[in-house]
């Protein structure tokens, strides 16, 4: 080995890169150098400097690529192992992605049953603790089980609780999120949590877990008291909105100008909720639960209907638009073990440019784009109609709903999660009459 080879070799003694890539880079640099051996000596220093520059750039690129792939791999590994990410709602998934969920990794064993507490998250609207159970008898015919536990905060007993209907195999293979339904806004910013499980599957024992937790304190409560009316006498009021990192809670009142069946098998009163981005991208949020003090499904003429909406926040935006709508589905009643059940008629179309779904108004696929992390469909629509087709496969094991939309020229650009090219999918909408009360739309800003 001549001096030039030794100089190049010495430059990488302390650089941590994959050995195969390193050897390839060094050999390539030496080959360039050897081609210059017969040239004048006074050019050797310039050659060495050029080679060294090329070499440093190559090593830098290798280091960056290695670091990036390593970080992406770590993130993917975290998401795959996180029970909260796998079984939680989209807002909790975002907390995992942003690194705001704490790993607690605790184990308690008694009566041959091991319980694992994996992660914990706390804000002013909810607490989530992920867990798994190993040791339940999965061979017995009863596939469900129950848990009894006592709950303590900073040494104070909050209460005794029982939760049933838990699928045993899910607790072993998937895990779950512990059912901690409390008003967490009264929790201190820093707390010592103690959960003492006393019964699992009617087996008495002692599985005790204690861990500290710091609350994500962001909490905005705003009295809105804004009412919109349309020309037909319908009214919509947002009374109050409450926001935490994971949830938007909206207290609202709707008053219709005629009698309406709100929640039958074929008719429903719903809301479109969009988070408005700075670039006018409308991010679709979904109401996951809606409680009311109204005891009848039939809402009569000019009788206020009060509703409390729970909306997981999938994006960190503080400006929202809420639009009430009413849908009358076409379909029929079908047999069910639980009583009444209804099957809505489906309208489908191929997942391809030119496809048309015909409801009261036409939806046509003008263009499909495949990006690295998303699938984008440009629709031609007669009007802005913020209910979009779902991308599904034949047995509906894949259901990709629209994440956001934006008006671009004569199209509505709709972004979906990435469609796997190997999956055979089509577009689906449920047939019905969708009545959107656009004149009742209310925008709120919470920051």
N, C-alpha and C positions, 0 to 999 in steps of 0.2 A: 504494500500500500504506500503510495507516494504522499508527499506533504499535503497536497490539495485534498486527497481522499480523507486523510486524518483530520484536516480542518473541518470538512463537512460533517464527518462522523461526530466530532466533538460538539457540534452545535446542537445536537439532539439528545445528549446524554440524560438531561433532566426533564425532557418533554414527555408527558403521559398521553400517548395516543395509541390506538390499536396497532399491534405489532405488524400485522400484515400490511396495513396501509403505510406505516412508517417505512418498512423495508422497501415497498414499491416506490415511495417518494425519493428515498435516498439513492436507490439504484438508478432511477431516472435522472437524477441530478448528476451522478457520477458518469453516466453515459454521455451526457452533454459535455462534461468536463474533459473526458478522454478524447473527444473529437478535436479538442483544441491543443493537445499535447505537442504537436509538431510546429506550433506557431511560436513567434518570438517571445522570449522570456518577459520582455517589458510589457507585454499585454496580459500576462498571466494574472496580475493583480486585478485588472479590470474585469477579466473573465470571472475570477473568483467572486468579486463583488456582485456581479450580475447573477451568478449562480446562487449566491447566498440570498439575494433578494427574492429570487424566484422560490428558493427553498423555504424561506421564512413565510412567504405568502401561502405556499402550499400547506405548510404545517399549521398556519393560522386557520386556514379553511378547514383542515381536518379537525382541529381542536373545536372550532365553532360547531361543525356538523356533529361531532361526538357529543358535545355538551347539549346541543339542541335535542338530539335523539334520546339522550339519557333523560332529559327533563320531561319530554313527551312521554317516554316510557314510564317514568315515575308517576306522572299525572294519570295515565291510563290505568296503572296498577292500583292507585288510590281509589279511583272511581269504581273499578271492578270489585274491589274488596269492601267498599263501603256499603253497609246495609241501608243506611239512610239514603244514599244515592240510588240504590237499586229498588227500594220499596217506597220511598218518600214521594211527596208531590214535587212539582217542578220548581217551586220556590226553595224547598229544602235541597234539591239537587244543586241549585245555584249556590247555596251556602257551602256545600261540599266543594264545588269547583273553585270557589273563592277562598278556600282554606279557613272558613269561619266555624267549622265543626271540630270539636275537641275529641281526640282519641283518649279513651279512659282505660280500655283493656283490663277489665276486672273479671274474676272468675270466683264463683262460690259453688260448693258441692255439698250435698246432703241427700241421704236416702237413695244413693245411686244415681242422682240426677244432677247434672252440671248446668249452671246458668252462666252465660257470658254477657256482660255489659260491654259494648264495643265503643260507642260514640255518644256524645252529648252536645246539645245545642239549646240555647235559651235566649229569647228576646221578650218583648213586652206583650206578645200575642200568643206565644206557644213555647212549650218545652218538648224536645224530642230526644229520647234515649233509645238507642238501638240495642237489640239483644238477640241471643240464640239460646235454645234449650237442647241439651243432649242427654239421652237416657230415658226418654219416654217410650212406652211400649207401643211401637207402630204396628204390631201384628194383630192387635185387638180390633174388633169391629168398630168401636167408637173412634171416629177420626177427629173429633173435636175435644178440646179440653178447656179448663178455666184456671185462672190464677187469682189468688187473694194476697193482698199486700198492705202494709202500713207505710205511710209517707211522712217524712220529717224534713223540715227546713230549719237549719241552724239550731237543731236540737228540739224544736217544737213539733209535736205531732199534728199533722194537717188532717188526717183522717184514715179510716179503714176502707178498703176498696176491693171489689170483685169484678173481674172482666172475663166473660165467657165467649164461646163461639170461635175459639182459636183453633186453627187446623194444625194438628200435631206435626205432620210432615213438613209443613211450611216453616214451623218454628225450628226444625232441625236443618232443613236444606237451604231456606232463604233467610230466616230470621224475620224480625219485625221491629216496629217502633212501639215502645211501651206506652200504654194509653194513659197519659198524664194530662187530664183535662182540667186545668186550673186557670184562674185569673193571674197570669204571670206578671201583670203590670204592677202588682203589689210586692213582688219579690225584690229583695235588695239587689244592688248592682253586683255584689259578690256574695255567694251563698255556699253553705255546706249542705249537700243533699244526701239524705239517707233513705234508701228504699229497702224495706225488710219484707221479703216474700215469705208467707207463712204456709201456703198451700199451693201445690201444683198437681193438677189432675186428681184432686181429692186426696193427695198424699200430704200429710203434715210434715213440715220440716222448717229449716231456718236457712234462708239464702239472703244474706245481708250485704248490701253495697253502700259504700260511703265515698263521696268524691266532691271536690270543690268545683264551682262553675262560675264563670264571669258572664254577665248578661250583656248582650248587644243592646245598648241602651237607646238607640234611635227610636223615638216615639212621637208621632205628630197626631194631635187630635184637633180637628177644626170644625166649628159649626158653620155649615154651608147655608142652609135655609134659603135655597134657591128653587123657584118654581117656574116651570115652562107649561104653556097651554097651547093647544092647537085650535084650528078653526072648527073642529067637530066637538069641542067641549071636553076633550081628554086632558088630564093634568098629570104631571110627573114632578115630584119634589125630592131633592136630596137634602135631608135634614142635617146629617153629620157624617164625617169621614174620619177614619182612624187608620194610621199607617205605621207599620213596623218593617224591618228588613224583609220579612217573609210574607206579610199579609196586608191587604187592603180591606178594611171593613167599612161597609157603606150602609147607613140607615136611610131608607127611602120610603116614599109613599106614592102610590099610583091610584088615580081615580078615573074610571072609564065612564063614558057617556051612555053605555048600554050594558045589559046583563051579560056576563061572560063566565064560561066554565074555565077556570084557570089551570087545573092540573088533573085532567082526565087522561085516559090512555092515549087519546089521539089529539089532544089540544094542550098547549102549554104557554104560560106567560114567562118570558125570559128577558135577559139583558145582554146586549153586546157591550163589552168593556174593552177599550183600547188604551194603551199607554202611548202617548204622542211623543215621538222622538224629535230631536232638534232638526233633523233633515226631513220632517213630515212623514217619516216611516211610522205606520200604525201597527204597534205590537199588540197582538190579540191576547188578552188575558181571559181566563174562564172562571165563571162563578161555580165553585165546587159545592156550596151549600147555601141554602136560603131559608131562614126561619121567619115565621110570622105569627102574630097573635090572632090572625084571622082563622076562625075555626071551620069555615065552610069553603068548599071548592068553588061554589057559585058566588061570584061577586056581582052585586046588583048595581043598577044605574046610580052613578054619583055617590057610591059608598067607598070611602078611602080604604085602600089595601096597603097595610104597612109591611115592610120587608127588610130583613137584615141580611146583607150579602157578605159572604166570605170569599175573597179572591186571592189566590196565591200570586205573589209578585215574581214573575219570571225574569224581569229586567229592572235595573235600578233607575227608574224614571218616576217623576213626581207630578206629571201632568196627565190627566185622564179624561176620556170622554165616555159617557155612559148613555146608551140608547135602549129604551124599552121596545120589545117587539112581542108579537103574538103569532104563534104558528098553529095551524090546523092541518095535521098530517092526514094523508090518505093511507088506509090500512084496514086491518081487521083484528078482531079478538081471536086469540089462539089458546089452546089448553095449557095449563100451568099448574105445577104442584103447589104454588104459593097463592093461588087464587086467580085474579084477573091478570091477563097479560095481553099485550098487543104487538102485532108485527107491522111496522111501517113499510109502505111500498118503497122500493128502491129504484132510482134512476141511475144507470151506469153508462160509461163510455170508455173506449180504449184510452190508455195512457199514451197519447200521441198527438202531434200537431194536427189541427183540423177537427178534433173531436167536439161534439156538441152535446150538452145536457139541456133538455128542454123542460123548464118548470113554467111558472107563469110568465117568466121572462127567460130569454135564451142566454146560456153561458157557453162560449166557444173558446177552445184552446188555440191561441194564435202562435205561441212559441213556447218551447221548453228548453231551459238551460240547466246544465249540470255543473255545479261549482264544487270546490273541494269539500265543503262541509254542508252544502245545502242543495236543494233542487228548487228552481225558480220557474214558475209557470206564468205566462202573460195571458190574461183572459180578455176577451171582448165581451162586454156586458152592457145591457141596455141602461143600467144605472149603477151607482155605487151600492153594492149589495153585500154587506160585510159578513155573509155566511158563504163559505167557499166549499168546493168539493173536497172529499177526503180521499187520500190515496190508500187503497187497500189491496190485499191479495184475495184469492178465492175463498179461503176459509177464515178470513178476517183475523189471522194471527198477526198481521201487520196492519196497523191503522195510523197513518201519518196525517195529522191535522195541520192546517195552515198556522204558521207562527207570526207572520206579519204581512202587511200589504202596503202598497204605495201607488198612487196614480201617476202614470207616466204616459204623456200624450193621450192617445185614444185607448190605452190599455190600463188594466189593473194588474200590477206586478205583485205576485203572491209568492212568498218564500215558505218552503216546507223543510222539514228535516231531510237529510240526504237519502235519496232512494238508491238502494243497492242494485247495481246493474244485473245481478244474478236473480233478483226477485221478479216474478211475473205479477204485475200489478195493473189495476185499472182505477178509474175515477168513479166516485159514488156520492150521490146526494139522496136525502130522503124526500120523497115526493110530498108536496103539500103547498098550502098557501101561507106565505110569510108576509106579515103586515108589520112594517117598520114605522115607528112613530118618529120620523126624523125631526119634526118640529119640536119634539120633546127632549131632544138630545141636550145634555148638560156637560159642560167642561168644568173641571175643578183642578186647581193647582195647589199642591200641599207642601211647597217649600219656597 
